Amino acid sequence: MTLNELIERLQALPEDVRERPLMNRPDGTDWYPGAVSGVEVSRMVAFPEGDCMVLDEDLTDEENLKEAEDEYLSPARIERRAVLTFDC
């Protein structure tokens, strides 16, 4: 799901639902208030299939790309992605 798709779905929720906590079902049985604490923008190594991995801050972008491409045998690029943060 893209961030635009998520925004559209959230905006389509009824007003009273948007005023209440987001719920989560981590154990598959009981519902709890979600632990989402925010949204950040992170730079990541991205693959054509949509998968991503976190950059190693000790490496250059070129080194991160080479390491990822060698390990996953797939072309990669550096992208900025929205990331949900959670209270744990």
C-alpha positions in Angstrom: 0.0 0.0 0.0 1.3 3.4 -0.9 1.2 6.4 1.5 -1.4 8.0 -0.8 -3.6 4.9 -0.7 -3.4 4.9 3.1 -4.3 8.6 3.3 -7.3 8.0 1.0 -8.5 5.1 3.2 -8.1 7.1 6.4 -9.9 10.1 5.0 -12.8 7.8 4.0 -13.3 6.7 7.6 -16.3 8.2 9.4 -15.5 11.2 11.6 -16.3 9.5 14.9 -13.9 6.6 14.0 -11.1 9.1 13.1 -11.3 10.6 16.6 -10.6 7.3 18.4 -7.4 5.3 18.9 -6.2 3.0 16.1 -6.6 -0.6 17.1 -4.3 -3.6 16.7 -4.7 -7.3 17.0 -1.1 -8.6 17.7 -2.0 -12.0 19.1 -4.8 -12.7 16.6 -7.6 -12.8 19.3 -7.9 -9.6 21.4 -8.0 -6.0 20.2 -5.7 -3.4 21.8 -5.1 0.3 21.1 -2.3 0.4 18.4 1.1 1.4 19.5 1.8 3.7 16.5 3.6 6.8 17.8 4.4 8.6 14.6 5.6 8.7 11.0 9.2 9.4 9.9 11.0 9.6 6.6 14.0 7.2 6.3 16.5 6.5 3.5 16.5 2.8 2.6 17.9 0.4 0.1 14.9 -0.5 -2.2 14.5 -3.5 -4.5 12.3 -3.7 -7.7 9.9 -6.1 -5.9 9.1 -3.4 -3.3 11.2 -4.9 -0.4 13.5 -2.6 1.5 16.3 -2.8 4.0 17.8 -0.2 6.4 21.0 1.6 5.3 24.1 0.8 7.2 25.1 4.3 8.3 28.8 3.3 8.5 28.8 2.6 4.8 28.6 5.0 1.8 25.5 4.8 -0.4 27.6 3.0 -3.0 28.8 0.4 -0.5 25.2 -0.1 0.8 24.0 -0.7 -2.8 26.9 -3.1 -3.6 26.4 -5.1 -0.4 22.6 -5.4 -1.0 22.9 -6.3 -4.7 25.6 -8.9 -3.9 23.5 -10.5 -1.1 20.1 -10.5 -2.8 21.3 -10.8 -6.4 18.9 -8.0 -7.4 19.4 -4.4 -8.5 18.8 -1.9 -5.8 18.5 1.8 -5.3 18.4 4.3 -2.4 14.9 5.7 -1.8 13.2 7.8 0.9 10.3 5.9 2.5 7.7 6.7 5.1 8.1 4.6 8.2 5.6 4.1 11.0 7.2 4.3 14.5 5.8 2.3 17.4 5.8 2.6 21.2 7.3 -0.7 22.4 
